[in-house]
Amino acid sequence: MKRKSIAVVGAAETTQMGKIPNVSVIGLHADAALNALADCGLKPSDIDGVATAGISPVDLAHYMGITPTYADGTSVGGCSFMLHVRHAAAAINEGLCNTVLITHGESGRSRVGAGGFGRAASSLAGQFEMPYGPAGPPTMFTVPVLRYLKARGYTVEDLAQVAVIQREWAAKNPRASYKDPITVEDVLKSDMIAWPFTKLMCCLVTDGGGALILTSAERAKDFPQKPVYILGTGESVETPMVSQMEDFTSSKAFRVSGKKAFEESGVSHADVDHLMIYDAFAHLPLYGLEDLGFCKPGEAAGFIKGRNTAPGGKLPLNTNGGGLSYMHSGMYGMYALQESVRQMRGVAPAQVPGAKISIAHGVGGMFAASGTIVFSNEAP
């Protein structure tokens, strides 16, 4: 992808966040979409590309009254929206469309019009993992995490530290679900979910959504908001079964996606001012820091404990409060993208002074997939 050839010109989350018992899943998609359209002064008729996950792009286009020339229904879990950004940039550069709407909406808490989470008995996971009794992500993710902690020499307290610092960021965000400060002891004493995860190490369950609008950088200056340019992108997938990861201490999808995004963007790790790493559970920022190359294997826990990712640190991480304290309706990737855009626009509640480059990195499933987007607020 040509650097800075594509820009985000519209970005917004749903009008309400957290608990929204009166809005369905498709309604949350539409609410976020309308807010993003208002953000950049467009109408549904101005959109000629749609991308979404959780629902079909057919449903989205019909509901919004859009007749697109480009549709993307890529659905690989929580990082689907990073992949949508990457695919939309390629589609616009290729002339397949001009203006792409990417939406997310989930009634994760209220379950209004929401689908199920069951795995077919004939699927790989249904045959080879589910018979052993796992009950969703809180139990599935423990498979690599226990090996990771042992191999790296990390402790349960190191996981707890991640949640504590995320809450510090959340305290600065009026829209965050939880803002009260917590300590490592608070995290360790919270309800045990599945060893080593306690409740405060696990993501929230909320309602909400968000939407982005992308177009060419040439058109970006015609919109009311400060354009946020795409410098580089990456994506990869590994396995539908967490038990079959190549290496429990590192995500192949993370490494491939991150490396591709860095190479395409031309930036170094020292250039990055702001970082979002999908944190459905407390271990993910540790893996992300190492697999993206910000820390050497075995150094991420000390990096976080040294407050490098905390307010005032040299690498602000998950500044919205993350999936642990801000919002997590199921597929968190959209919220990470939204915070990167806010930081690049200079309007985030916990704004990083002078930030020029932000990375949003996501995971799909249990290390099944990954997407990485490098953003910049400097014009080409």
C-alpha positions as CSV (number, residue, x, y, z in Angstrom):
1,M,0.0,0.0,0.0
2,K,1.2,3.5,-0.8
3,R,1.9,5.3,2.4
4,K,-0.6,8.0,3.4
5,S,-2.7,7.4,0.3
6,I,-5.8,6.6,2.5
7,A,-7.3,8.6,5.4
8,V,-9.9,8.1,8.1
9,V,-12.2,11.0,7.8
10,G,-15.1,9.9,10.0
11,A,-15.0,8.1,13.3
12,A,-17.5,7.6,16.1
13,E,-18.8,5.2,18.7
14,T,-22.4,4.5,19.6
15,T,-24.4,7.2,21.3
16,Q,-24.6,5.1,24.5
17,M,-22.0,2.7,25.8
18,G,-22.1,-0.1,28.3
19,K,-25.7,-1.2,29.0
20,I,-28.1,-0.5,26.1
21,P,-31.1,-2.8,26.6
22,N,-33.3,-0.9,24.1
23,V,-31.1,-1.2,21.0
24,S,-30.6,-4.3,18.8
25,V,-27.3,-5.4,17.3
26,I,-28.2,-4.0,13.8
27,G,-29.4,-0.9,15.6
28,L,-26.0,-0.4,17.2
29,H,-24.3,-0.8,13.8
30,A,-26.6,1.9,12.4
31,D,-26.2,4.2,15.4
32,A,-22.5,4.1,15.1
33,A,-22.6,4.5,11.3
34,L,-24.9,7.6,11.5
35,N,-22.6,9.1,14.2
36,A,-19.6,8.6,11.9
37,L,-21.4,10.0,8.9
38,A,-22.3,13.1,11.0
39,D,-18.7,13.3,12.1
40,C,-17.5,13.8,8.5
41,G,-20.7,15.5,7.0
42,L,-21.7,12.6,4.7
43,K,-25.0,10.8,4.0
44,P,-25.5,7.1,3.5
45,S,-25.9,7.8,-0.3
46,D,-22.3,9.0,-0.3
47,I,-21.0,5.6,0.8
48,D,-20.0,3.1,-1.9
49,G,-18.2,0.5,0.2
50,V,-19.2,-1.3,3.3
51,A,-17.4,-3.7,5.6
52,T,-18.6,-5.3,8.8
53,A,-18.4,-8.3,11.1
54,G,-20.9,-9.9,13.4
55,I,-23.6,-9.2,10.8
56,S,-23.5,-9.5,7.1
57,P,-22.5,-6.5,4.9
58,V,-25.7,-7.4,3.1
59,D,-27.7,-6.7,6.2
60,L,-25.8,-3.5,6.9
61,A,-26.1,-2.1,3.4
62,H,-29.9,-2.9,3.2
63,Y,-30.5,-1.4,6.7
64,M,-28.6,1.8,5.8
65,G,-30.0,2.1,2.3
66,I,-26.6,1.8,0.7
67,T,-25.9,0.2,-2.7
68,P,-22.1,-0.5,-2.6
69,T,-19.6,-1.4,-5.3
70,Y,-17.4,-3.0,-2.6
71,A,-18.5,-5.2,0.3
72,D,-16.3,-7.0,2.9
73,G,-17.7,-9.5,5.4
74,T,-14.3,-10.7,6.7
75,S,-15.0,-12.2,10.2
76,V,-12.0,-13.5,12.1
77,G,-13.0,-12.3,15.6
78,G,-12.1,-9.2,17.4
79,C,-9.5,-7.9,15.0
80,S,-11.8,-8.2,12.0
81,F,-12.1,-4.4,11.9
82,M,-8.3,-4.0,11.5
83,L,-8.5,-6.3,8.5
84,H,-11.4,-4.2,7.2
85,V,-9.3,-1.1,7.3
86,R,-6.5,-2.9,5.5
87,H,-8.9,-4.3,2.8
88,A,-10.7,-0.9,2.4
89,A,-7.4,0.9,1.8
90,A,-6.5,-1.6,-0.9
91,A,-10.0,-1.4,-2.5
92,I,-9.9,2.4,-2.6
93,N,-6.4,2.4,-4.0
94,E,-7.5,-0.1,-6.6
95,G,-10.5,2.1,-7.6
96,L,-13.1,-0.5,-6.5
97,C,-14.8,2.2,-4.5
98,N,-14.2,5.7,-3.1
99,T,-15.7,5.9,0.4
100,V,-15.9,2.9,2.8
101,L,-18.0,2.6,5.9
102,I,-16.8,0.1,8.5
103,T,-19.2,-0.7,11.3
104,H,-19.2,-2.7,14.6
105,G,-22.1,-3.2,16.9
106,E,-22.7,-5.8,19.6
107,S,-25.3,-6.4,22.3
108,G,-22.8,-8.3,24.3
109,R,-24.5,-7.6,27.7
110,S,-28.2,-7.2,26.9
111,R,-28.2,-9.8,24.1
112,V,-30.8,-7.9,22.0
113,G,-30.9,-9.5,18.6
114,A,-27.6,-11.2,19.3
115,G,-26.6,-14.6,17.9
116,G,-25.1,-17.5,19.8
117,F,-21.5,-18.4,20.5
118,G,-21.8,-22.2,20.1
119,R,-19.3,-24.2,18.1
120,A,-20.5,-26.9,15.7
121,A,-19.7,-30.4,16.9
122,S,-18.2,-31.1,13.5
123,S,-15.8,-28.2,13.6
124,L,-12.1,-28.8,14.6
125,A,-12.6,-27.2,18.0
126,G,-15.8,-29.0,18.4
127,Q,-14.1,-32.3,17.9
128,F,-10.7,-31.8,19.5
129,E,-11.1,-29.1,22.2
130,M,-14.7,-28.8,23.4
131,P,-15.0,-32.4,24.6
132,Y,-12.5,-31.6,27.3
133,G,-14.8,-29.0,28.9
134,P,-13.6,-25.5,28.1
135,A,-16.2,-22.8,28.6
136,G,-15.2,-20.1,26.2
137,P,-12.3,-17.7,26.1
138,P,-11.6,-17.4,29.9
139,T,-10.8,-21.1,29.9
140,M,-9.3,-21.5,26.4
141,F,-6.8,-18.7,26.8
142,T,-5.4,-20.3,29.9
143,V,-3.8,-23.1,27.8
144,P,-1.0,-20.9,26.3
145,V,-0.9,-18.5,29.3
146,L,0.2,-21.0,31.8
147,R,3.1,-22.1,29.6
148,Y,3.9,-18.5,28.8
149,L,4.1,-17.5,32.5
150,K,6.4,-20.4,33.3
151,A,8.7,-19.9,30.2
152,R,9.0,-16.2,30.8
153,G,9.3,-16.3,34.5
154,Y,6.3,-14.1,34.9
155,T,3.9,-14.2,37.9
156,V,0.2,-13.9,38.4
157,E,1.1,-10.5,40.0
158,D,2.5,-9.5,36.6
159,L,-0.9,-10.2,35.0
160,A,-2.6,-8.2,37.7
161,Q,-0.3,-5.2,37.1
162,V,-1.7,-4.9,33.6
163,A,-5.2,-4.5,34.9
164,V,-4.1,-2.0,37.5
165,I,-2.5,0.3,34.9
166,Q,-5.4,-0.1,32.4
167,R,-7.7,1.2,35.2
168,E,-5.5,4.3,35.7
169,W,-6.1,5.2,32.0
170,A,-9.8,4.5,32.4
171,A,-10.0,6.9,35.3
172,K,-9.2,9.7,32.7
173,N,-12.0,8.6,30.4
174,P,-15.6,9.8,31.1
175,R,-17.0,7.0,28.9
176,A,-15.1,4.2,30.6
177,S,-17.2,1.5,32.3
178,Y,-15.0,1.4,35.4
179,K,-12.9,4.3,36.7
180,D,-12.3,3.5,40.4
181,P,-8.6,2.8,41.1
182,I,-7.6,-0.8,41.9
183,T,-4.5,-2.4,43.3
184,V,-2.6,-5.6,42.5
185,E,-4.1,-7.0,45.7
186,D,-7.6,-6.1,44.5
187,V,-7.1,-7.9,41.2
188,L,-5.8,-11.0,42.9
189,K,-8.6,-11.1,45.4
190,S,-11.3,-10.7,42.8
191,D,-13.4,-13.8,41.9
192,M,-11.4,-16.7,40.4
193,I,-12.7,-17.4,36.9
194,A,-10.1,-19.9,35.6
195,W,-6.6,-20.2,36.9
196,P,-4.7,-17.9,36.6
197,F,-7.4,-15.4,35.5
198,T,-9.4,-13.6,38.2
199,K,-12.4,-11.5,37.3
200,L,-10.4,-8.3,37.0
201,M,-8.0,-9.9,34.6
202,C,-10.9,-10.6,32.2
203,C,-12.6,-8.4,29.7
204,L,-15.9,-6.6,30.4
205,V,-19.2,-7.7,28.9
206,T,-20.9,-4.6,27.4
207,D,-23.1,-3.3,24.7
208,G,-21.8,-0.8,22.1
209,G,-20.1,-0.3,18.8
210,G,-18.3,2.1,16.5
211,A,-17.8,3.0,12.9
212,L,-15.0,4.4,10.6
213,I,-15.2,6.1,7.2
214,L,-12.2,5.9,4.9
215,T,-11.4,7.6,1.7
216,S,-8.4,8.7,-0.4
217,A,-6.0,11.1,1.1
218,E,-6.6,13.5,-1.8
219,R,-10.2,13.9,-0.7
220,A,-9.4,14.1,3.0
221,K,-8.8,17.8,3.1
222,D,-12.5,18.4,2.1
223,F,-13.8,17.0,5.3
224,P,-14.4,18.8,8.6
225,Q,-12.3,16.6,10.9
226,K,-8.5,16.4,11.0
227,P,-7.6,13.5,8.7
228,V,-5.8,10.5,10.1
229,Y,-3.6,8.8,7.6
230,I,-2.8,5.1,7.2
231,L,0.9,4.4,7.2
232,G,1.0,0.7,7.2
233,T,-1.1,-2.4,7.7
234,G,-0.7,-6.1,8.4
235,E,-2.8,-9.2,8.9
236,S,-2.3,-12.9,9.5
237,V,-4.0,-16.0,10.9
238,E,-2.7,-19.1,12.6
239,T,-5.1,-21.7,13.9
240,P,-8.8,-22.1,14.9
241,M,-7.6,-24.2,17.9
242,V,-5.6,-22.5,20.6
243,S,-4.2,-25.9,21.6
244,Q,-2.5,-26.1,18.2
245,M,-0.5,-22.9,18.4
246,E,3.0,-23.4,17.0
247,D,4.4,-21.8,20.2
248,F,2.4,-21.1,23.3
249,T,4.8,-18.3,24.3
250,S,4.4,-16.3,21.1
251,S,1.7,-15.6,18.5
252,K,2.8,-16.3,14.9
253,A,-0.1,-14.2,13.7
254,F,1.0,-11.3,15.9
255,R,4.5,-11.5,14.6
256,V,3.6,-11.7,11.0
257,S,1.0,-9.0,11.1
258,G,3.1,-6.6,13.1
259,K,6.2,-7.1,11.0
260,K,4.2,-6.4,7.8
261,A,2.7,-3.2,9.2
262,F,6.1,-1.9,10.4
263,E,7.8,-2.7,7.1
264,E,5.0,-1.0,5.1
265,S,4.9,2.1,7.3
266,G,8.6,2.6,7.4
267,V,8.6,3.6,11.0
268,S,10.8,2.3,13.8
269,H,9.7,1.3,17.3
270,A,11.2,4.5,18.6
271,D,8.9,6.5,16.3
272,V,5.7,5.2,17.9
273,D,4.1,7.7,20.3
274,H,0.9,5.7,21.2
275,L,0.0,2.0,21.2
276,M,-3.2,0.1,21.4
277,I,-3.0,-3.7,22.1
278,Y,-6.2,-5.6,22.2
279,D,-6.6,-6.6,25.9
280,A,-9.5,-9.0,26.2
281,F,-7.5,-10.6,29.0
282,A,-4.5,-9.3,31.0
283,H,-1.9,-11.4,29.2
284,L,-2.4,-9.9,25.7
285,P,-0.5,-6.7,26.2
286,L,2.5,-8.8,27.4
287,Y,2.4,-10.9,24.3
288,G,1.8,-7.9,22.1
289,L,4.8,-5.9,23.5
290,E,7.1,-8.8,22.8
291,D,5.7,-10.1,19.5
292,L,5.6,-6.6,18.0
293,G,9.2,-6.0,19.1
294,F,8.8,-3.3,21.7
295,C,10.2,-5.6,24.3
296,K,12.5,-8.7,24.1
297,P,11.0,-12.0,25.3
298,G,10.8,-12.0,29.1
299,E,11.0,-8.2,29.4
300,A,7.4,-7.1,28.9
301,A,6.3,-7.6,32.5
302,G,9.1,-5.5,33.8
303,F,8.4,-2.9,31.1
304,I,4.8,-2.5,32.3
305,K,5.8,-2.7,36.0
306,G,8.3,0.1,35.4
307,R,5.3,2.3,34.4
308,N,6.5,2.7,30.8
309,T,3.0,2.1,29.5
310,A,1.2,4.1,32.3
311,P,0.2,7.7,32.3
312,G,3.4,9.7,31.9
313,G,5.3,6.7,30.6
314,K,7.4,6.6,27.4
315,L,5.0,4.3,25.5
316,P,1.3,5.1,26.5
317,L,-0.6,1.9,26.0
318,N,-4.4,1.3,25.9
319,T,-5.2,4.9,26.8
320,N,-8.9,4.5,26.7
321,G,-8.8,2.0,29.6
322,G,-8.9,-1.0,27.3
323,G,-11.2,-4.0,27.2
324,L,-10.5,-4.5,30.9
325,S,-11.9,-1.2,32.0
326,Y,-13.3,0.8,29.1
327,M,-15.5,-1.3,26.9
328,H,-15.6,-4.9,25.6
329,S,-18.8,-6.0,23.8
330,G,-17.2,-9.1,22.2
331,M,-15.1,-7.9,19.3
332,Y,-12.9,-5.1,20.8
333,G,-10.9,-4.2,17.8
334,M,-13.1,-1.3,16.8
335,Y,-12.6,0.4,20.1
336,A,-8.8,0.2,19.8
337,L,-9.0,1.8,16.3
338,Q,-11.3,4.5,17.6
339,E,-8.9,5.5,20.4
340,S,-5.9,5.6,17.9
341,V,-8.0,7.9,15.7
342,R,-8.9,10.1,18.7
343,Q,-5.2,10.3,19.7
344,M,-4.2,11.3,16.2
345,R,-6.9,13.9,16.1
346,G,-5.7,15.3,19.4
347,V,-9.1,14.9,21.1
348,A,-8.7,11.8,23.3
349,P,-9.8,12.1,26.9
350,A,-6.3,11.1,28.0
351,Q,-4.5,12.8,25.1
352,V,-0.8,12.0,24.6
353,P,0.9,15.4,24.0
354,G,2.4,15.7,20.6
355,A,1.5,12.2,19.5
356,K,2.1,11.7,15.7
357,I,2.2,8.0,15.2
358,S,-0.2,5.4,16.8
359,I,-0.5,1.7,16.3
360,A,-3.7,-0.3,16.8
361,H,-3.0,-4.1,17.1
362,G,-5.7,-6.7,17.5
363,V,-6.3,-10.4,18.1
364,G,-9.1,-12.6,16.8
365,G,-10.3,-15.6,18.6
366,M,-7.7,-17.3,20.9
367,F,-4.6,-16.1,19.0
368,A,-6.4,-17.3,15.8
369,A,-5.9,-14.1,13.8
370,S,-4.3,-10.7,14.1
371,G,-4.5,-7.2,12.4
372,T,-2.2,-4.2,12.8
373,I,-2.7,-0.7,11.6
374,V,-0.2,2.2,11.8
375,F,-1.7,5.7,11.8
376,S,-0.2,9.1,11.4
377,N,-1.7,12.6,11.7
378,E,0.9,14.2,9.5
379,A,-0.2,15.0,5.9
380,P,1.6,13.5,3.0
